[in-house]
Amino acid sequence: MAEYTGSDIVVLDGLEAVRKRPGMYIGSTGYKGLHHMIWEIIDNGIDEHLGGFCNKIVVTLQKDGGISIQDNGRGVPTDLHAKGIPTIRVVYTILHAGGKFGSGAYKVSGGLHGVGAAVVNALSEKFFVEVHRNGEIVCDEYAHGGHPVTELVDKKLPVVGKCPKNDTGTKVTFYPDPAIFENVDFKPETISKKMKEMAFLNKGLTLVFDDKINGTKQTFYESQGIKSYVDFLTVNQTKIIDEPIYVTGFSKSIEVEVAFTYVDSQSEMILSYCNRINTVDGGTAVTGFKKSLTKVINQYARDLSYLKEKDENFDGKDIRNGLVAIISIKHPDPQFEGQTKSKLGSTDATPAVDDVFFEECVRYFDRNVNDVKILIERTIKAMSARKAGDKARNAAFKSLNDFNSNSKLAACSSKKASECEIYIVEGDSAGGTVKTARNRRTQAVLPLRGKIINVEKAPIEKILANNEIKTMISAFGCGIDEAFDITKLRYDKIIILTDADVDGAHISNLLLTFFFRFMPELIYSGKVFRGLPPLYKVDYEESGKGKKTKKSKYLLDDKSLEEFKKENHKIISQQRYKGLGEMDADQLWETTLDPERRTLAQVSIQDVAEADEVTNLLMGTLVPPRREFIINEAQYAKLDV
């Protein structure tokens, strides 16, 4: 047995732990983690806004790749901290340091762990802080992961200038460390979309995005907050009521805001936020809202004689048919489930939302009886449609249970889901090649004949009658919709493998729409991938030690080909694959199926509201907004037409 002593125990001091395991603090070192650094610094300014000390935040994307976030809050304290260093250094170099631990500096806050600012510093190549406070301007500089550059004078940071007493705030400028991140180029569209969402959630806060690289400047300000957010989410949908309903109030120390409307749709969309954190998996606040909405509608249904004494109450699902709602609460001490804060666990949020929503919604409907009548009548129609469709759906589910996918599915021999994967392939021709090339022990193949039904436009009984969808559901083994159970999934990876043309892209979109609407947990759990076969194979000549050697290389796309040509290789021949069927089994294994050499793109959702909006836009029934979207986005398309 190898010797194991105290010398084997490594203690990482200060910010070293962050640089060693960045994913633990910002989620990833890809684009998501890169932009999360911006949100961490913006959140500090928003906390000042929530406290009533800040009404403007400016984000500037610099031409040299850096980014600045400036707020007009109180400014980070510049005095000497009890630790013997300036308070600025405590905030930006020590984990779990901040004014959010019951000191009274903040009543509510999104960042409750005190790691955000220090983590950004730790993962930056260069980091600058400029504070305006008490009529003085103080600067501090760090480099290479949070190491201080500015020299202290008598344990104090030097004052570099004067400012008016009422000129207060903090400006942070940082440059992500390329040794940490896969790419350090910020995406302006990602920043812009996030700042728009922040404006909706922080009524009265002005957010400015100054993009120096592209020479654009955007200002986001929402006087009506989440009410405007609901309007934004439903802009291309048919409204059932004219204006979103907005209610707000306090229950003990919890502030509750709810805005909702109804659209001509069979689905529901509820987005929930706690201290501006998007709790994508819902939680106690959503529970309180659903409970209260059901109670309100049933009470009015009885008061207005839509329901008789012996009638059962309406089911909550019927009441929420077509609902679009935003729930935003501010909690002084929220409890989240999991590291990612995706679900609110604070038990006091349920009665708080229930009480505020019920009281304020009743007050609204008492003044707007026609609105509640419209919603009750819509609920009755939804209930009738559900009951009428139950028989058809049950028959469809029965046929699903009896359906045998073995005629199409080339199963793998392993029964361990953790090591198995299934390729969904376009057509029998490509399917045959993939079946020949695969590892039969761990790789299953499911060829699709033609395009599956567009689930965005069809009722569930028609969806479940589609043979290709029935085949997939049967093969996956985890059910669908309300009967979905991811623990029964037979594969660790579901890989969509289509040709690199318009038809292939359409088939891929149809599949992703189906997964998003009826098996969204597959995407949330990171089980869905797109296989990326190469578009080119080049044979080239390489010289070395007086010899010429013929070599081959596969290239993913046109960009890769252009970069390869710039390396001045002597290209002998160049082959372009228009479809999977043009590769033989060995080539397909080498490029697309071999886990050691293939390229996969994991399908993920960062913004549920945006995913819902784009899915509805591209796959729904309204043509004009879809045409406008396609025209606007055509410049970014990479399809082989």
N, C-alpha and C positions, 0 to 999 in steps of 0.2 A: 504494500500500500504506500502511495506517495506520501512524503512528509507534509503535514499540514500544521502550521504554527501561526503565531500572531503576526509574523512578518508577511503572511499572505493576505492579511486584512488591509485593504487600501482605504484610506479616508480622504475624500475629496473635499478640499477647503473652498469656501466662498462660492464663486460662480463656476468652478471647474465641473461640478456635477451637472450643471445645465449644458455645458458644451459637450460633456461625455454622453449624455442621454437627452438631446434636444426634443425628441418626440414626446417625452413624458410631460413636457411643459407647453409645447405649442402644437402638438398633434402629429406633425410631420415636418420633413425638411424639403417638401415640395412647395408648390404654389400656395397651397392652403396654409401651411405653416408660415411661409414668407409674409403673406398678407395678414396673418393673425398678429404679427408684430405691430402692424399699424393699428389694429383694433385695440390692442392692449394700451397703447399710449393715448388714443382717442378716448378710451373709457375713463381715463383719469380726468380729462376735461369735462366729460359728461357727468361724472360724479360731482364736479364743481357746479355744473348746471343744475343738477337735482337738488343741490344744497342752496340754490339761489344766488350763486356767486359768479356765474359765467353765462353769457348769452351768445358767444361766437367762438367757433373753432375753425381754423384755416389749415388745410392740408395742402402742402406744396410738393409736387413731384419735380425734383431738380434735374437739370440736364445731365449732370454727372452721375446720375443713378441713385443719389441719396433722396431721402424724404424727410420733410419737416412737418411737425404738428404743433400748432401754436394755439393756446387758449387765452382768454382774458379773465381767468379765475383769480384766485388770491395769490397764486405763485407758490411754488414749493418753499417751505421754510428754509431760511439760510443761516439760522443761528447755530450755535455749537450744541451738538446732541450729547446726551449723557454718555454715549460710547466714546466721546473724546474726538470726534470728527464732525465736520459740518453735516447738518441734517440732509442736505442734498445727497451727500455721499452715502448716507445710511439708506435713503430711498432707492438709489440707483445701483448699489453694490451689495446690499444685504437682502437675502431672501426672507420673506415673511415679515417685512417691515412696511408700515404704512399707517394711515389714519383711519383704518376700517376695522379695528379690533376693539370696539367698545370705548374708544377714547372720547367720543362725542364729536369728532371732526366731521363725520358723515352719518346722517340718519339712515340712508339707504345707499347701497352700492352694488354694482355688478361684480366687481373684482373683490373677493372676500379673502383671498389668500395672501395678498401683499407680495406677489412674486412677479407681476407683469412687467413693471418698469425695469427691474433688475435683470429679468430674463432677456428682455430686448437688448439691454446693454451687453450681456454675456454673449449674445449671438451676433454682435455687430463688430465689423472691422474698425469702424470709427463711430463715436457717439459724442454728441455735444448737448449741453443743457444751458439754456439762458433763462434767468429768472428776473422779472421786474417786480420789485417789492420794496416797500418803505422808501420810495424815491431813489432806489439804487438798482443798478444792473450788475448782476453777478453771473459769471460763466464758469462752467466746469467742462473738462474734456477727458475722454477715455479712449483707449485704443486696444485692439487685439483681445477682445473678450472682457472688457470692463476694467482694464488696468488704468488707474488715474494718470493723466498727463500733466494737468495743472498743478503747480506747486503751491502748497499752503504757506501762508504767512501768519505766524502765531496761531496755528490751527484753524485759520480762517481762509476762505476763498477771497482772492483780491476783487475789489470793486472796480469794474471796467468802465463805468459811466453812471450818469445821473438820469433820472426820468421823473415826470410829474408823479405826485403822491397817488393820484387816481389811476395811473398807468400800471396795472398789475397783470400778472399772468406768467405762464411757462411756455417755453419753446424748446422742443426736443428735435434734434436732427440726427438721423442715424444712417449708416451704410451697412447693409447685411453682409455677413462674412461669407465670401464665396467658398471658403474651406468647409463651411457647415451646410450651405444650401445647394440644392441641385441647380438652381437658377436664381440669380439675384435681380432679374428684371421685373419690376412691378407691372401689373396689368392695369392700365387706367380704367378700363370698363368695370373691372372687379371693384376698384376703389369707389367709383362713381355709384354703382348699384348699392353698395353697402352704406354709403353716406346718405343716399335717398331713403333707405330703410331706417337709418338712425334719425333722420328728420321726422319721419312719420311717428316714431316712438318717443320723440322728445319735443313735444309741442312748444313752439316759441324759441327754439334754438336755431341759430343761423349756422349752417355748415357750408364752407367754401372749399371747392377743389380746384386748385390752380395747377394745371398740367403744363409745366414749362417745356416739356419735350415736344408736345404736339401743339403748343400755343393756344390752349383752350382754357376757359375758366367757367365753372358752374357754381351756382349758388342754390342751396337747398334750404327751404324754410316752409314749415307746415303749421299754419295757425290753428287748424282743426285736428291735427294729430292723426290718431288711428281711424277716425271717421274718413279722412282723406285716403288712408291706406286701403280701406274697404272699397272706396270708389276706384282706386288705382287697380286693385285686383280684379275688379268686375267690369273694366272699361269696355271689353269686347263681348260682354254677355248680356242676354236679355233679362232686365230687372223685373222682379215681381212686385216690389214696392218702390216708390219713386226715390226716396232718400234713405241712406243708411240710418239705422237707429243707434243713438249714442247715449250711454248712461255712465255715470261715475259717482263715486262716493267713498266714504271711509267706514271701515269696521275695525274698531279698536285702533291698532297702529298700522293697519294694512290699507293702502289706497288701491281702489279697484277701478279700472276703466274697461268698458266693453263697447265695441261697435260691431253691428251685424246687419246683414241684408239677406235677401233671398233672390236666387237667379233660376232661370229655366234649366235645371239640371237635376239628375237623379242622385248625385253625390253630395257630400258635405265637405267643407274645408274649414277647420278651426286652427288658427295659429295662436300660440300662447307664448307670453313673455313674462319673465320675472326679473325685475330690475334691469330690463332691456335684454336679458339673455333669452334667446329663442329656445324654449323647452320643446324641442321637436317631437318628443314622445309624450307630450301632455303632462299629466300628473294631477295633483290635487285641485289646482285652479280650474282645470277643464272639467273635472268631476263636479265641482260646485256649480259651474255654468250650465252644464247639461241638466243637472238636477233641477236647477231653478227655472230654466227655460221650459222644461216639461211641465213643471208645476204651474207656471204662469199661463201657458196655452190651455191646459186642461181646466184651470179655474175659470177662464173667460169662456171656454166652450160650454161650460155648465151654466154660467151666469147668463149667456146669450142664447141658451136653449139648443145649442148644437148637439149637446150630449144630454140624454135623459137620465133620470135618477138610477135606472137599472143598467145603463150602458157602462161598459168598461172605459177606463181612461185611454186616451191616445198613447200609443207607444212612442218613446223618445225618438226612435229612428225615423218614424213617419214625420214627426214634427221637424226633424233636422234635414229633411229632404230638400236639397237645393240651398242649404244654409252656407253663408260665407261669414265667418266671424273672427274678430281679433280680440283676444283677452290680454290685457296688460296690467300686472299688479306691481306695486312697490312694497317690498317686505323688508323690515329692519334686520331680520336674521333668517334668511331663507335656508332651507335644507334641500340639497339636490341629491338625486340618486345617480351614482356613477361618477367617474372622473370627468366626463364630458359635459356634465350639467344638462343632460338632454331631457330629464324628467324631474318635475318639482315634487318633493316629498313632504313639504311642510303641511302637517295635518290641519293647522288653523286656517290655511288658505281656502279649504272647501267651504266651511260655514261663512267665511268672510265674503267670498264671491257670491255664494247663495243669497246671503242677506242683502247685500248691496244691489245685486241685479234684480232680485224679486221686487224690492221696494221701489227702485227707480223705474223699472220696466212697467210695473203696474201704474205708476204715476204717468208715464208716457202714454200707455194704451188707454187710460181714462180720458186723455185729451185727444187721442187719435184712434177712435174705435174702429174706423174703417180699415185701418192697417191690420189690426188684430183679426178682424173678420176675414180679410184676404188670406191671412196665414192659417186660420182655422179651416177655411174652405180648401186651401191647398193641402193641408194635412189630411183632410177627409179623402181627397182625390188620391193622395199618396197611399193611404191606408187601403183604399179600394183596389188600386192598381197592384199593391203588394199581395193582397189576398187573392186577387184574380190570377196573379202570376205564380203563386205558391205551387199550384198543381203542376204547371208547366215546368217550373224550376225543379220541383221534386223529381219529376220524370226525367229531366235532363241530368240531374245528379245521379239518379239510378242508372241511367245509361252510361254515365261516366264511370261508375263503380264496376259496371259489367264490361267496360271497354277493354280490349286487349291490344296493347301497343306493340306486342312482340313481332308482329309482321313487319314493322318499320324499324323498330329499335334494334341496333346491334349492341347488346348489353356487354358490360365488362364482367370478368369472372370474380373480381374482388367484391366482397360485401361490406368492406369498411368505407363508410362514407367519407371519412377524413382523407383518404388517398385516391378517391375516385373523382372523375370529371366527365362531363357530357358535352359533346360538340353538337350544336344545332347547325346543320349544314343546308345550304341552298341547293335543292335538286338532287335527284338520284345519281346523276353522273358524278358530280363532285363527291356525293356521299359514298359512292363505291370506292373512289380513290382514297378517301379518308379512312374507310373501313380497312382497306388493305394496309395502309401506312401506320395505323395506330398501334399503341401498346394494348393488346387485348385484355390484359389483366386489370388495368386501371382506367382505360379510356373507352367510354361508350359513344356511339354515334347515332344521331337521330336526323335523318334526311327529311326535309319538308318539301311537299309537292305544291309548288305555287306559293302564293302569298296568303298569310292568315287573314282572318277577318279584322277590320278596324274596330277594336272594342270601344273606341270613343263614340261611335255612332250607333251601336247596337245594344238591344236589351240582353240581359244575362242568359235568358233561355236560348236565344239565337247564338250567342257566343259559345255556350256549352254544347251546341249542336255541331259546331265546326270540328271536323275530324282532326285537323292539324293541332288545334288547341287541346282537344281531348287526348291526343297522343302525348303532348308535352306534360299535361297534368298527371296522366297515368305514369309516365316515365319518371317524373320527379318524385312522386309518392308522398307529397306533403300537403295535398289538398289545395283549396282555392278560396279566396275571399274570407268569409267569416270562419270557414272550416280549415283555414290554413294553419299548419303547425310545422314550423321550420325544423323542429327536432326530428321530424320524419323524413327530411330531405335526404335523398340517397347519394348526393354528390356534393363535394366541397366546392367545385367550380362548375358554373354553367357558362359555356363559351359559345358565343354567336360567331359563326364563320361564314361570311358571305363574300361574293365577288366585289372588287373595287370599282363598281359602276353604279349608275343611278338605281337600277333594280335592286342591287345588293343593299344599297343604303336604305331604300324604302322598306325592304324586308326587315332589316335591322331595326328601323324605327317602329314598325308594327309590333315587333317582338318586345321592344323596350316599353312601348305603350301598354301592352298587355301585362308585363311584369309590374309596372308602376301602378296600374289601376287595381290589379287583382292579387298580386304577390309582392307588394312594395318592400316587405321585410327581406326579400332576396337581395334587393339593391342596398338597403340600409345595412345589411350584414356583410356586404362586400363579396357576395357569391356570384355576381354577374360580370362577365368579361367579354370583350370583343377580341377575337383573334386577328392579328395583323400580319397576313402573309406578305412577302416582298412583292413589289411591283416589277422589279428588274433583276436580271442576272447578267453580270458582265464578266467576260473572260479577258484577262489582261496579261501583259508581259512585265515581269519584274527582273531587273538586272542586279547582279551582285557577285563579287569575287570573280569577275570575268565570265560569268555564266548568265544565261537568260532562262528564267523559269516562268512557265505558264501557270497562272492562278485564276481562281474564280471567286466572285464575291456577290452576295445577294444584297440588294439595296431596297429599303422600305418604300421610298416614294421619290417624286421628282426632285425634291430638295436634296435628298441624300445623293441622288445621281449627279446633280450639279456640283455638290461639294466634292464628290469623288473625282470628277473631271478636273476640278481646280488643282488637284494634287499631281497633275501632269502624268498620270499613268498612261502607258501605251495600250489602248483598248483594242483588242482583237475582234471581239464580237459583243453584241448587246441584245439581250432577249427581254421582251416585255410580256408579262403575264396578264392577260385580260380576265382570266378566271382561274379558279382552283383546278378545273379539269385539264388545264394545259400543263400542270406539273405531274410528274410521275410519282409513285409512292415514296421513293427514296428522297426526292426533292421536298415533298410535302412534309415528311417526317423531320428532315433536317431543318427546314425553315419555320414550320408552323406548329408541329405537334411535340417536338422534343422539348421537355420542360427546361433543359439546360441551355437551349439555344433560341427558343421561340420568343416572340414579342407579344405580350398581352396588354390590353388597356382595360383597367378596372373601371366599371361603371359606378359612379357615385353621385349623390345628390347633396350639394352644399346648401341649397336654398329651396325648401319644399314649395314655398309660394311661387317662386319663379318657375320651378319645374312643372307645377300644376298649370300655370299660365301658358307656358310655351307648349305643353302637351295639348291643352285645349285649343290653342291657336292653330297649331299645325295639323292636328288630327281631328278637330271638331268640324262643325257644319258651316261656320261663317267663312265665306270665301274672300271678301274684300280685305279684312285684316291679315289673312294668311298671305294673300298676294303681296301686300305692302311689306310684310316681314321678309318674304323671300327676296323681293327686289332689294331691300335694304341690306340683307345679309349675303347676297350673291357674291359680293367681292371677296368674302372670306371662304367661299366654298372650295373644297379640294377634291371634288368628285371627278372621275374620268368620264367625260361625256362624249 
